[in-house]
Amino acid sequence: MKFLIIMTIIGWALSKTIINCPSGCECDKVMNWRRVRCVSQNFLNIGDDIPLNVEILDISYNQISELFQDEFTNLGLKSIRSLNISHNKVGHMHLNAFKGLNKIRTIDLSFNVIEYILQEWFVDLPNLKELYMNNNNFFKLDAKGPLIDSKNLEILDISNCKLTQLTVDSFSKLPRLETLKLDGNFLIEISPAIIKPLRNLEMLSVGDNPFNCGKVMNELKRFTKGNIKYVDPCSKPKLQAVEKSQKMITLEEKPILEHNLWMYDDDEEENVQVEDNIPFCNCTKLNCESKGLLLDIIQLSPVLSLVIAVITGFMLGLIIACSVQITPSKANIQRRPKRYSIIRRTYMENNDPFPLVLNCENVFESTPIAHRRIEMYPLR
């Protein structure tokens, strides 16, 4: 009986620790935090099969378009510490969508289609430290009053959100904010009064905005000088101009190499001026002398020298080929052996004045001997 009770307790404990990972998701641990990744699964909503004890929930790159009232608490997901809903189609969130997530520290809502902000969204999240809402569409956002209400928020990213204006109350309810990113918006100016309530601000990033560089932006520069890390966007074009001029000077001082002159058009060659300090001639302007026509051609254009070499080789090959065809080869000359008559026999008995063979050189072209003898001496 005791054994059965012990096994039951062990089974219950294991059921509480084992994570049943949803289909298409990955479940693991990161820094001893239980993580569930359901990325690119075409989810239309948050599934009801997410493990209840999950601490890091990544449901990015899906098709979620709306967050309903008490959605996470109704699913029992009260242990979430980090929530990533980026790269979805979220356009509407209920006032109490995140209610009950008392342990949450990070929320990523970037790359969605949110067009408004309600400060009540995050007011009941006491441990929220980081909020990323960049790359949304706040073009029609009414900037009157505080944008976000979060007492412990430290990092806020609302860059590339098409913001057009900010007021002195926009960040008034973010007393512990340390990093504020406003890059890539449509802001014309930022008054020092806007960031004055941010007493713990350490970094302010406002690049890529169409600022009207004047008195207000100069005041912001003076206000941030000292304790706040800030890059003045109005001084950046000047730095670029200086860098551009320095680059132009460097390019002007760089010598033009002669072997690149063939790249110019014929109409432009007259206006090309080659500098004196050419690497191919280690001498001064006065005592620099030509080292030969061939070397000058090679220095002027390697391509031209290559073409000349190819044409010369072709012509030499053509001349040699013609001479071989005209002059017969000695190996093909066969001297016919000389055949001399070595036999001069006559028939002394018959007083025959005709020799048997007159010329052995033409013996193969003459009449056969036997046949000729018959003709000359017929049988009687």
C-alpha positions as CSV (number, residue, x, y, z in Angstrom):
1,M,0.0,0.0,0.0
2,K,2.8,2.4,0.9
3,F,4.6,1.5,-2.3
4,L,1.5,2.6,-4.4
5,I,1.2,5.9,-2.5
6,I,4.9,6.6,-3.2
7,M,4.6,5.8,-6.9
8,T,1.5,8.0,-7.2
9,I,3.4,11.0,-5.6
10,I,6.4,10.4,-7.9
11,G,4.1,10.3,-10.9
12,W,2.4,13.5,-9.9
13,A,5.7,15.3,-9.4
14,L,7.0,14.1,-12.8
15,S,3.8,15.3,-14.5
16,K,4.4,18.7,-13.1
17,T,8.0,18.9,-14.4
18,I,7.7,17.3,-17.8
19,I,6.8,19.7,-20.6
20,N,4.4,18.5,-23.2
21,C,5.6,20.4,-26.3
22,P,3.0,21.5,-28.8
23,S,3.1,20.2,-32.3
24,G,5.4,22.2,-34.5
25,C,7.1,23.9,-31.6
26,E,10.4,23.5,-29.8
27,C,10.8,23.3,-26.1
28,D,14.1,23.7,-24.2
29,K,15.7,25.6,-21.4
30,V,17.6,28.9,-21.6
31,M,19.4,30.1,-18.5
32,N,17.3,27.6,-16.5
33,W,14.2,29.3,-18.0
34,R,11.7,27.0,-19.7
35,R,11.3,28.2,-23.3
36,V,8.7,27.4,-26.0
37,R,9.4,28.5,-29.6
38,C,6.4,28.3,-32.0
39,V,8.0,30.3,-34.8
40,S,6.6,30.4,-38.4
41,Q,3.7,28.1,-37.8
42,N,0.9,30.3,-39.3
43,F,-0.8,30.5,-35.9
44,L,-4.0,32.7,-36.0
45,N,-4.1,32.8,-32.2
46,I,-2.2,31.6,-29.1
47,G,-2.8,27.9,-28.8
48,D,-4.4,26.4,-25.7
49,D,-1.8,23.6,-25.7
50,I,1.1,25.9,-24.6
51,P,2.7,24.4,-21.4
52,L,1.4,26.3,-18.3
53,N,4.9,26.6,-16.7
54,V,6.5,28.2,-19.8
55,E,8.7,31.2,-18.9
56,I,9.9,32.3,-22.4
57,L,7.3,32.2,-25.1
58,D,8.3,33.0,-28.7
59,I,5.4,33.0,-31.2
60,S,6.9,35.4,-33.7
61,Y,6.5,35.1,-37.5
62,N,2.9,34.0,-37.3
63,Q,-0.5,35.4,-38.4
64,I,-1.9,36.6,-35.0
65,S,-3.9,39.7,-35.6
66,E,-5.6,40.4,-32.2
67,L,-4.9,40.0,-28.5
68,F,-8.1,39.5,-26.5
69,Q,-9.0,40.3,-22.9
70,D,-7.1,38.4,-20.3
71,E,-5.9,36.1,-23.1
72,F,-2.8,34.9,-21.3
73,T,-4.3,34.4,-17.9
74,N,-7.3,32.6,-19.3
75,L,-4.8,30.1,-20.9
76,G,-3.0,29.7,-17.5
77,L,0.2,31.3,-18.8
78,K,1.0,33.3,-15.7
79,S,4.7,32.4,-15.4
80,I,5.8,34.1,-18.6
81,R,8.9,36.3,-18.2
82,S,9.6,37.1,-21.8
83,L,7.0,37.3,-24.6
84,N,7.9,37.7,-28.3
85,I,5.0,38.4,-30.6
86,S,7.0,40.2,-33.3
87,H,6.5,39.8,-37.0
88,N,2.8,39.1,-36.7
89,K,-0.3,41.1,-37.9
90,V,-1.3,42.4,-34.5
91,G,-3.4,45.5,-35.0
92,H,-5.8,45.4,-32.0
93,M,-5.1,44.7,-28.3
94,H,-7.6,44.7,-25.6
95,L,-7.2,47.1,-22.7
96,N,-6.4,44.1,-20.3
97,A,-4.6,41.9,-22.8
98,F,-1.6,41.5,-20.6
99,K,-3.3,41.6,-17.3
100,G,-2.1,39.0,-14.8
101,L,1.4,38.7,-16.2
102,N,3.1,39.9,-13.0
103,K,6.4,38.2,-13.7
104,I,6.9,39.4,-17.2
105,R,10.1,41.4,-17.9
106,T,10.2,41.7,-21.7
107,I,7.5,42.3,-24.4
108,D,8.4,42.4,-28.1
109,L,5.6,43.8,-30.3
110,S,7.8,45.0,-33.1
111,F,7.0,44.6,-36.8
112,N,3.2,44.5,-36.4
113,V,0.5,46.9,-37.6
114,I,-0.4,48.7,-34.4
115,E,-1.6,52.2,-35.0
116,Y,-2.3,53.4,-31.5
117,I,-1.0,53.1,-27.9
118,L,-3.0,52.9,-24.8
119,Q,-1.1,53.7,-21.6
120,E,-3.3,51.2,-19.7
121,W,-1.8,48.2,-21.6
122,F,1.3,48.0,-19.4
123,V,0.2,49.8,-16.2
124,D,-0.4,46.6,-14.2
125,L,2.9,44.9,-15.1
126,P,5.2,45.7,-12.1
127,N,8.3,43.8,-13.4
128,L,8.2,45.0,-17.0
129,K,11.7,46.3,-17.9
130,E,11.9,46.2,-21.7
131,L,9.3,47.1,-24.3
132,Y,9.9,46.9,-28.1
133,M,7.3,48.5,-30.3
134,N,9.5,49.5,-33.2
135,N,8.4,49.2,-36.9
136,N,4.7,49.8,-36.3
137,N,2.5,52.6,-37.8
138,F,1.9,55.5,-35.4
139,F,1.4,58.1,-38.1
140,K,-2.1,59.0,-36.9
141,L,-1.1,58.7,-33.2
142,D,-2.6,61.4,-31.0
143,A,0.4,62.3,-28.9
144,K,-1.6,64.2,-26.3
145,G,-1.0,62.9,-22.8
146,P,1.4,60.1,-21.7
147,L,2.0,57.4,-24.3
148,I,2.9,54.6,-21.9
149,D,2.5,54.2,-18.2
150,S,5.0,51.8,-16.7
151,K,6.8,52.7,-13.5
152,N,9.7,50.3,-13.8
153,L,10.3,50.3,-17.6
154,E,14.0,50.8,-18.5
155,I,14.2,50.3,-22.3
156,L,11.7,51.7,-24.8
157,D,12.1,51.3,-28.5
158,I,9.6,53.1,-30.7
159,S,11.8,53.7,-33.7
160,N,10.6,53.5,-37.3
161,C,7.0,54.0,-36.3
162,K,6.2,57.1,-38.4
163,L,5.9,59.3,-35.3
164,T,5.3,63.0,-36.3
165,Q,5.2,64.7,-32.9
166,L,5.8,64.4,-29.2
167,T,4.6,66.4,-26.2
168,V,6.0,67.2,-22.8
169,D,3.8,64.5,-21.4
170,S,4.7,61.7,-23.8
171,F,7.2,60.1,-21.4
172,S,6.1,61.7,-18.2
173,K,5.1,58.3,-16.6
174,L,8.3,56.5,-17.3
175,P,10.4,57.6,-14.3
176,R,13.0,54.8,-14.5
177,L,13.5,54.8,-18.3
178,E,17.2,54.5,-19.2
179,T,17.2,54.0,-22.9
180,L,14.9,55.7,-25.4
181,K,15.1,55.0,-29.2
182,L,13.2,57.3,-31.6
183,D,15.2,56.6,-34.8
184,G,13.6,56.6,-38.2
185,N,10.5,58.6,-37.5
186,F,9.1,61.9,-38.9
187,L,10.0,64.1,-36.1
188,I,11.0,67.7,-36.9
189,E,12.3,68.7,-33.5
190,I,12.6,67.4,-29.9
191,S,12.3,69.9,-27.1
192,P,14.4,69.3,-24.0
193,A,11.2,69.5,-22.0
194,I,10.1,66.2,-23.6
195,I,12.9,64.2,-22.0
196,K,13.2,66.3,-18.9
197,P,11.0,63.9,-16.8
198,L,13.4,61.1,-17.6
199,R,15.8,61.6,-14.8
200,N,17.5,58.2,-15.2
201,L,17.9,58.5,-19.0
202,E,21.3,57.3,-20.1
203,M,21.0,56.9,-23.9
204,L,18.9,58.9,-26.4
205,S,18.9,57.8,-30.0
206,V,17.2,60.0,-32.6
207,G,18.9,59.3,-35.9
208,D,17.3,59.4,-39.3
209,N,14.6,62.0,-38.6
210,P,14.0,65.1,-40.8
211,F,15.0,67.5,-38.1
212,N,14.8,71.3,-38.5
213,C,18.3,72.1,-37.1
214,G,17.8,75.3,-35.2
215,K,17.4,76.7,-31.8
216,V,15.4,73.8,-30.3
217,M,17.8,71.1,-31.4
218,N,20.8,73.2,-30.1
219,E,19.0,73.3,-26.7
220,L,18.6,69.5,-26.8
221,K,22.3,69.1,-27.5
222,R,23.2,71.3,-24.5
223,F,20.7,69.5,-22.3
224,T,22.0,66.0,-23.1
225,K,25.6,67.0,-22.7
226,G,27.2,65.2,-19.8
227,N,25.3,62.3,-18.5
228,I,23.2,61.2,-21.5
229,K,24.7,59.4,-24.5
230,Y,23.5,61.3,-27.5
231,V,24.6,61.8,-31.1
232,D,23.6,65.2,-32.4
233,P,21.8,64.5,-35.8
234,C,22.4,68.1,-36.9
235,S,26.2,67.8,-36.7
236,K,26.2,64.6,-38.6
237,P,25.9,66.1,-42.1
238,K,28.8,68.4,-41.3
239,L,30.9,65.4,-40.4
240,Q,29.9,63.7,-43.6
241,A,30.8,66.8,-45.6
242,V,34.3,66.8,-43.9
243,E,34.8,63.2,-44.6
244,K,33.6,63.6,-48.2
245,S,36.1,66.5,-48.7
246,Q,38.9,64.5,-47.2
247,K,38.1,61.6,-49.5
248,M,38.1,63.9,-52.5
249,I,41.5,65.2,-51.5
250,T,42.8,61.7,-51.1
251,L,41.5,60.8,-54.6
252,E,43.1,63.9,-56.1
253,E,46.4,63.0,-54.6
254,K,46.3,59.5,-55.9
255,P,48.3,59.3,-59.2
256,I,46.5,58.2,-62.4
257,L,48.2,55.2,-63.9
258,E,49.0,55.2,-67.6
259,H,47.8,51.7,-68.2
260,N,44.3,52.8,-67.3
261,L,44.1,55.5,-69.9
262,W,42.7,53.2,-72.6
263,M,39.4,53.1,-70.6
264,Y,38.6,56.7,-71.5
265,D,36.5,57.5,-74.6
266,D,38.2,59.0,-77.6
267,D,36.5,62.4,-76.9
268,E,37.9,62.5,-73.4
269,E,41.4,61.6,-74.1
270,E,42.4,65.1,-75.0
271,N,41.3,66.3,-71.5
272,V,43.2,63.6,-69.6
273,Q,46.2,64.8,-67.8
274,V,48.7,62.3,-66.6
275,E,50.6,63.2,-63.5
276,D,54.4,63.1,-63.3
277,N,54.8,60.6,-60.4
278,I,53.9,57.6,-62.4
279,P,55.0,54.3,-60.8
280,F,56.3,52.9,-64.1
281,C,59.0,55.6,-64.4
282,N,61.2,56.1,-61.4
283,C,62.6,59.5,-62.5
284,T,61.8,63.2,-62.4
285,K,59.9,65.2,-65.0
286,L,63.1,66.6,-66.5
287,N,65.3,63.5,-66.8
288,C,62.6,60.9,-67.6
289,E,63.6,59.4,-70.9
290,S,62.0,56.8,-73.0
291,K,63.3,53.2,-72.6
292,G,62.4,52.0,-76.0
293,L,59.3,51.7,-78.3
294,L,58.3,48.3,-77.0
295,L,58.5,49.3,-73.4
296,D,56.5,52.4,-74.1
297,I,53.8,50.4,-75.8
298,I,53.6,48.0,-72.9
299,Q,53.4,50.9,-70.4
300,L,50.7,52.6,-72.5
301,S,48.4,49.7,-72.8
302,P,49.0,46.0,-71.9
303,V,46.1,45.1,-74.2
304,L,47.7,46.8,-77.2
305,S,51.0,45.0,-76.6
306,L,49.1,41.7,-76.4
307,V,47.3,42.4,-79.6
308,I,50.6,43.2,-81.4
309,A,52.2,40.0,-80.1
310,V,49.3,37.9,-81.3
311,I,49.3,39.6,-84.8
312,T,53.1,39.1,-85.1
313,G,52.9,35.5,-84.1
314,F,50.1,34.9,-86.6
315,M,52.1,36.5,-89.5
316,L,55.3,34.5,-88.7
317,G,53.3,31.3,-88.6
318,L,51.7,32.1,-91.9
319,I,55.1,32.7,-93.5
320,I,56.6,29.5,-92.2
321,A,53.6,27.5,-93.4
322,C,53.8,28.9,-96.9
323,S,57.6,28.2,-97.1
324,V,57.0,24.6,-96.1
325,Q,54.5,24.1,-98.9
326,I,56.7,25.6,-101.6
327,T,60.0,23.9,-100.8
328,P,59.8,20.1,-101.0
329,S,61.2,18.2,-98.1
330,K,64.5,16.4,-98.5
331,A,63.0,13.3,-97.0
332,N,60.5,13.1,-99.9
333,I,63.2,13.2,-102.6
334,Q,64.1,9.7,-103.7
335,R,67.0,9.3,-106.1
336,R,66.5,6.6,-108.6
337,P,69.3,4.2,-108.7
338,K,71.6,4.3,-111.7
339,R,71.6,1.2,-113.8
340,Y,74.5,0.9,-116.1
341,S,75.1,-1.7,-118.8
342,I,77.8,-4.0,-117.6
343,I,77.3,-6.7,-120.1
344,R,78.3,-6.2,-123.7
345,R,77.9,-9.5,-125.2
346,T,77.8,-10.3,-128.9
347,Y,77.5,-13.5,-130.8
348,M,80.9,-13.8,-132.3
349,E,80.1,-17.0,-133.9
350,N,77.3,-15.5,-136.0
351,N,79.1,-12.2,-136.4
352,D,76.1,-10.5,-134.7
353,P,76.7,-6.8,-134.4
354,F,73.8,-6.2,-132.0
355,P,74.3,-6.5,-128.3
356,L,72.0,-8.5,-126.2
357,V,71.2,-5.5,-123.9
358,L,71.8,-2.1,-125.2
359,N,70.9,0.0,-122.2
360,C,70.1,-1.6,-118.8
361,E,68.7,1.7,-117.6
362,N,65.6,1.2,-119.7
363,V,65.4,-2.5,-119.4
364,F,62.1,-2.4,-117.6
365,E,60.6,-0.2,-120.4
366,S,62.0,-2.3,-123.3
367,T,60.7,-5.3,-125.0
368,P,61.4,-8.6,-123.1
369,I,64.6,-10.2,-124.1
370,A,63.2,-13.6,-125.1
371,H,60.5,-12.1,-127.2
372,R,63.0,-9.8,-129.0
373,R,65.4,-12.6,-129.7
374,I,62.6,-14.5,-131.4
375,E,61.8,-11.5,-133.5
376,M,65.4,-11.0,-134.4
377,Y,66.3,-14.6,-134.9
378,P,63.3,-16.5,-136.2
379,L,63.3,-20.2,-136.1
380,R,64.4,-21.8,-139.3
